[in-house]
Amino acid sequence: MQPDSCPERIFASSVSSSTDSPHFYRNIPAVPSFSETTAGRLHRDLPRDWWIAIADVAGSTLAIEAGAYKDVNTVGVACITAVLNVEPDIDLPFVFGGDGATLALPAGLRDRVSAALRGAQQLAREAFGLTLRVGLVSVASLTDDGHAVRAGKVQLSRHVTQATFSGNGWEEAERRVKTPDAAGVVRIDEHNGPVEARFDGFECRWKAFPSVNGHKLSLLVTAVAPDVEGKHAIYENVLARIQAIYGDVPSYHPLRAERMRLAFSPRTLSHEWRVRTNGLGTWQRIAYFADLLFRSAAGSWLFMRGQDTEATQWTRYRGDLVENSDFRKFDGMLRMLIDSSADQYALLRDYLEEECRAGRLAWGASKSNKALVTCIVRSYNGNHMHFVDGSDGGYALAARDLKRRLAQGCL
């Protein structure tokens, strides 16, 4: 299949008469607590004229081995930022996966989003030496083949909701994009079509968060049951066991407001600098980095003094950051980053292994010393979201661990 081409059958079948299609996601009511997300309550079928975008960093293992997993995270969040900036007035659902992202978009945005995704590919290559693989799959092609594609949202805070996905169509879309020559995939190529991406709002100014209890545990769990109710019961049991082992959420949350420190290290700040200045002239790049240092210094001073400004309630910001982080998410699979001790992990591991042998779930995990945080900031007064992952491989290595168990016949 040629890049950015799509069989006529797929394109024609994507036409929909949905009158509210562009604002489909905005109109979905949010559930108030994460525990309700796995039931798919209030989830809605995506309109047939929508598309799923799958983006992932090819060969991320090499970056992990080189100690550059933060680069991989950065490219994943930059990809989300570029897509959201295409049309800020239209809410789009997305889930950050560590080494990539899954997003959904209406047909009317496909061309502009494709240009933004090409821009993200260009950024990945020029600024980080990484290859970003991107493909689009139409919802119509998935539902015609019997795959369900549903989305919902959970309320994280006053200002921010987080998308949740259900149905096997999301996994099928990812399989198609990652399968060479798979039918029904629009493959995005930065060298074949317009390139137009804006990364306004992308920020990366926080030091990594050391573990409080021992290590950061990146955890993936996928339930095995013939129906939604059965899967929900399994996820409920997993979440209940996590609470029994770790206590309430603040006890195992990977981020702590009192431990947040703004970075001054050029290496840490370089991630934002490379994203926001790629393609600019030398003096513009120097000026941006100087501004980054100034903002880190000013922010540290305001945090230390506990002082608000006319524009921003800095005394609330760190608490909002914790609330607005995606340390738990559900996209048909449970994904969590947990601050864990060795003893707690042993208890959780034994439980998950028992459930795995019983054929009720499959799981994967990886341990890191720190949590990485990458941000999209629309407003410092609440409208900001923070994407967390374990350092040294995080979700990418947990996914490899999950695949290993599946290959060994865990189920």
C-alpha positions in Angstrom: 0.0 0.0 0.0 1.3 3.5 -0.8 1.8 5.9 2.0 -1.1 8.1 2.8 -3.3 6.1 0.5 -6.5 4.2 1.4 -8.6 1.8 -0.5 -11.7 3.4 -2.0 -13.9 0.9 -0.1 -12.6 2.1 3.2 -13.0 5.7 2.4 -16.5 5.4 1.1 -17.6 3.3 4.0 -16.4 6.0 6.4 -19.1 8.5 5.4 -21.5 9.0 8.2 -24.7 10.9 8.7 -23.9 11.6 12.4 -24.9 15.3 12.8 -22.9 15.6 16.1 -19.9 13.6 14.9 -17.2 16.3 15.4 -18.3 16.8 19.1 -19.0 13.2 19.8 -16.4 12.9 22.5 -17.2 16.3 24.2 -20.8 15.1 24.6 -20.0 12.0 26.5 -20.6 12.4 30.2 -17.6 11.6 32.5 -17.8 9.0 35.3 -16.6 10.5 38.6 -14.2 7.8 39.7 -11.6 5.6 38.0 -13.1 2.4 39.5 -16.1 2.9 37.2 -14.0 3.0 34.0 -13.5 -0.7 33.5 -17.2 -1.4 33.4 -17.5 0.8 30.3 -20.4 2.6 31.9 -21.3 5.7 29.8 -19.0 4.5 27.0 -20.3 5.3 23.5 -19.7 3.7 20.1 -17.4 5.9 18.0 -19.2 7.3 14.9 -18.4 5.4 11.8 -16.9 8.4 10.1 -14.2 8.7 12.8 -10.6 7.4 12.5 -8.2 5.9 15.0 -4.6 7.1 14.9 -1.9 4.8 16.2 1.6 6.2 16.8 4.5 4.4 18.3 8.3 4.8 18.3 9.8 2.0 16.3 12.8 0.3 17.9 12.2 1.9 21.3 14.2 -0.9 22.9 17.4 0.6 21.5 16.5 4.0 23.1 15.9 2.2 26.4 19.3 0.5 26.2 20.9 3.8 25.5 19.3 5.4 28.5 17.1 7.6 26.3 13.6 6.5 27.3 12.7 10.1 28.2 13.2 10.9 24.5 10.7 8.2 23.6 8.2 9.6 26.1 8.8 13.1 24.8 8.0 12.1 21.2 4.8 10.3 22.3 3.5 13.4 24.2 4.6 15.7 21.4 2.5 13.6 19.0 -0.6 14.1 21.2 0.2 17.8 21.5 0.4 18.3 17.7 -2.9 16.6 17.1 -4.7 18.5 19.9 -3.4 21.8 18.4 -5.1 21.1 15.0 -8.5 22.2 16.3 -8.5 23.2 20.0 -12.3 23.7 20.0 -12.9 20.0 19.2 -12.2 17.6 22.1 -10.4 14.4 21.0 -9.9 11.2 23.0 -6.4 9.9 23.5 -4.3 7.6 25.6 -0.5 7.9 26.1 1.2 4.5 26.0 4.8 5.4 27.0 6.4 4.7 23.6 3.5 6.2 21.6 -0.2 7.2 21.7 -3.6 6.2 20.5 -6.0 8.9 19.4 -9.4 9.2 17.7 -10.6 12.0 15.3 -13.5 12.9 13.1 -13.2 12.5 9.3 -13.3 16.3 8.9 -9.9 16.6 10.6 -8.2 13.7 8.9 -6.1 15.7 6.4 -5.0 18.3 9.0 -4.2 15.7 11.6 -2.2 13.8 9.1 -0.1 16.9 8.4 0.4 17.3 12.2 1.4 13.7 12.5 3.9 14.1 9.7 5.3 17.1 11.7 5.6 14.8 14.7 7.5 12.3 12.6 9.8 15.0 11.4 10.4 16.2 15.0 11.2 12.6 16.1 13.7 12.2 13.4 15.4 15.6 13.5 15.4 16.4 17.2 15.7 12.9 18.7 17.0 10.5 16.0 13.9 8.3 16.4 11.4 6.9 14.0 7.7 7.5 14.7 5.5 5.0 13.0 2.0 6.3 12.4 -1.1 4.8 10.8 -4.8 5.6 10.6 -7.6 3.1 10.6 -11.2 3.9 9.9 -13.8 3.1 12.6 -16.1 1.9 9.7 -13.6 -0.7 8.6 -13.3 -2.0 12.1 -17.0 -2.2 12.9 -17.7 -3.8 9.5 -15.4 -6.6 10.5 -17.2 -7.0 13.8 -14.9 -5.0 16.1 -16.4 -2.8 18.8 -14.8 0.7 19.2 -16.0 2.6 22.3 -14.9 5.6 24.3 -15.7 7.3 27.5 -14.0 9.6 30.0 -13.3 9.9 33.7 -13.2 13.2 35.7 -9.7 13.7 37.1 -10.3 17.2 38.5 -12.4 20.3 38.0 -10.7 21.1 34.7 -9.5 17.8 33.3 -11.0 14.6 32.0 -9.2 11.5 30.8 -10.2 9.3 28.0 -11.0 5.6 28.5 -11.4 3.1 25.7 -13.2 -0.2 25.4 -13.9 -2.8 22.7 -11.5 -4.9 20.8 -11.3 -2.5 17.8 -8.6 -0.4 19.5 -6.3 -3.5 19.7 -7.2 -4.5 16.2 -6.3 -1.0 14.9 -2.9 -1.3 16.6 -2.3 -4.7 15.2 -3.1 -3.5 11.7 -0.8 -0.5 11.9 2.1 -2.6 13.3 1.6 -5.3 10.6 3.4 -4.4 7.3 1.1 -4.4 4.3 -2.0 -4.8 6.4 -5.1 -3.8 4.5 -7.2 -0.8 5.5 -4.4 1.3 6.9 -3.5 4.9 5.9 0.2 5.0 6.6 1.5 8.4 7.4 4.9 9.4 5.9 6.5 12.7 6.6 8.0 12.7 3.1 4.6 12.2 1.3 2.3 15.1 2.0 2.1 18.4 3.8 3.9 18.9 7.1 2.3 21.3 9.6 2.6 20.8 13.3 2.4 23.1 16.3 3.7 22.0 19.7 2.3 24.9 21.8 1.6 23.7 25.3 4.2 21.0 25.4 6.3 21.3 28.6 8.9 19.2 30.3 10.4 21.1 33.3 10.1 18.8 36.2 12.9 16.6 37.7 12.2 12.9 37.7 10.3 11.7 40.8 12.4 9.3 42.9 10.5 6.4 44.5 9.3 6.8 48.1 8.6 3.1 48.9 11.3 1.4 46.8 10.6 1.6 43.1 8.1 2.7 40.5 6.1 -0.3 39.1 4.8 0.0 35.6 1.9 -2.5 35.5 -0.3 -3.8 32.6 -3.2 -6.1 33.2 -5.6 -7.5 30.6 -8.7 -9.4 31.7 -9.8 -12.6 29.9 -13.6 -13.2 29.9 -16.3 -13.7 27.3 -18.2 -10.5 28.0 -17.8 -7.0 29.4 -19.4 -7.9 32.8 -16.9 -10.7 33.3 -13.9 -8.6 32.4 -15.2 -5.8 34.7 -15.4 -8.2 37.6 -11.8 -9.3 37.0 -10.6 -5.7 36.9 -12.6 -4.9 40.0 -10.8 -7.7 41.8 -7.4 -6.5 40.7 -8.1 -2.9 41.8 -9.4 -4.2 45.1 -6.3 -6.3 45.6 -4.1 -3.4 44.8 -6.0 -1.3 47.5 -5.6 -4.1 50.0 -1.9 -4.3 49.4 -1.0 -0.7 49.0 -3.7 1.2 50.8 -5.5 4.3 49.5 -4.4 6.1 46.3 -2.0 8.7 48.0 -0.1 5.8 49.5 1.0 4.5 46.1 0.6 7.5 43.8 3.9 7.9 41.9 3.8 11.7 42.2 4.0 13.6 45.5 3.3 17.4 45.5 5.8 18.0 48.3 8.6 16.3 46.3 8.2 18.2 43.1 11.3 20.1 41.9 11.7 22.2 38.8 14.7 21.3 36.7 17.7 23.5 35.9 19.7 20.7 34.3 20.2 21.4 30.5 19.8 17.6 29.9 16.3 17.7 31.5 15.2 21.0 29.9 16.5 20.0 26.5 13.5 17.8 25.9 11.1 20.7 25.9 13.7 22.9 24.1 14.1 20.5 21.3 10.4 20.1 20.8 9.5 23.8 20.9 12.5 25.1 18.9 13.0 22.4 16.2 13.3 24.2 12.9 14.0 27.7 14.5 17.1 29.8 14.0 20.1 29.7 16.4 19.2 32.9 18.2 15.6 31.9 18.7 16.7 28.6 20.2 19.2 30.3 22.5 16.5 32.8 23.6 14.0 29.9 24.3 16.5 28.1 26.5 17.3 31.2 28.4 13.6 31.8 29.0 13.3 28.2 30.2 15.9 28.8 32.8 14.3 32.0 33.9 10.9 30.3 34.2 12.3 27.5 36.3 14.0 30.0 38.6 10.8 32.1 38.9 8.7 29.1 39.5 11.0 27.7 42.2 10.9 31.0 44.0 7.1 31.2 43.8 6.7 27.6 45.1 9.2 28.2 47.9 7.4 31.4 49.0 3.9 29.8 48.5 3.0 32.9 46.5 0.3 33.3 43.9 0.3 35.9 41.1 -2.5 37.7 39.5 -2.4 35.2 36.6 -1.8 31.9 38.4 -2.6 30.2 41.7 0.9 28.7 42.2 -0.1 27.4 45.6 -2.5 25.0 43.9 -0.4 24.0 40.9 1.5 21.1 42.3 -1.7 19.6 43.8 -3.4 20.0 40.5 -0.5 18.3 38.8 -1.0 15.2 40.9 -4.7 15.2 40.3 -4.3 15.7 36.6 -1.7 12.9 36.0 -2.5 9.8 34.0 -0.9 7.3 36.4 -4.0 5.1 36.0 -5.7 4.6 32.6 -7.9 2.1 30.8 -7.9 1.5 27.1 -9.3 -2.0 27.1 -6.3 -2.9 29.4 -5.5 -1.6 32.9 -2.3 0.5 32.9 -0.9 1.8 36.2 2.3 3.3 37.6 2.6 2.5 41.3 5.1 3.5 44.0 5.8 0.1 45.5 8.0 -1.6 48.0 9.6 -5.0 47.3 7.3 -6.7 49.8 4.2 -5.1 48.3 5.3 -6.1 44.8 5.8 -9.7 45.9 2.3 -9.9 47.2 0.9 -8.4 44.0 3.0 -10.6 41.8 1.9 -13.8 43.6 -1.8 -12.7 43.2 -1.4 -11.9 39.5 0.5 -15.1 38.8 -2.3 -17.1 40.4 -4.9 -15.3 38.4 -2.8 -15.7 35.3 -2.5 -19.5 35.8 -6.3 -19.7 36.3 -6.8 -18.1 32.9 -8.5 -15.0 34.2 -5.9 -12.4 33.1 -2.5 -11.7 31.7 -0.1 -9.2 33.1 3.3 -7.5 32.6 5.4 -5.2 34.7 8.7 -3.4 34.9 10.5 -1.7 37.8 12.2 1.8 37.7 13.8 4.0 40.2 12.0 7.1 39.2 8.8 8.4 37.5 9.1 10.6 34.4 6.6 13.4 33.9 5.8 15.1 30.5 3.2 17.8 30.3 0.6 19.5 28.1 -0.3 22.9 29.6 -3.2 25.0 28.3 -3.5 27.1 31.4 -1.5 27.1 34.7 -4.8 27.5 36.5 -6.0 23.9 36.3 -6.1 23.1 32.6 -3.0 21.1 32.3 -2.4 17.3 32.0 0.6 15.3 33.0 1.8 12.0 31.5 3.7 9.7 33.7 5.9 6.6 33.1 8.6 4.7 34.8 12.2 5.6 33.9 14.4 3.0 32.2 11.7 1.5 30.0 8.4 1.8 32.0 5.4 0.8 30.0 7.4 -0.3 27.0 9.2 -3.0 29.1 6.0 -4.0 30.8 4.4 -4.6 27.4 7.4 -6.8 26.5 6.9 -8.7 29.8 3.2 -9.1 29.0 4.0 -10.6 25.6 6.4 -13.0 27.1 3.8 -14.4 29.4 1.3 -14.7 26.6 4.0 -16.5 24.5 4.7 -18.9 27.4 1.1 -19.9 27.6 0.1 -18.0 30.8 -3.5 -18.3 29.6 
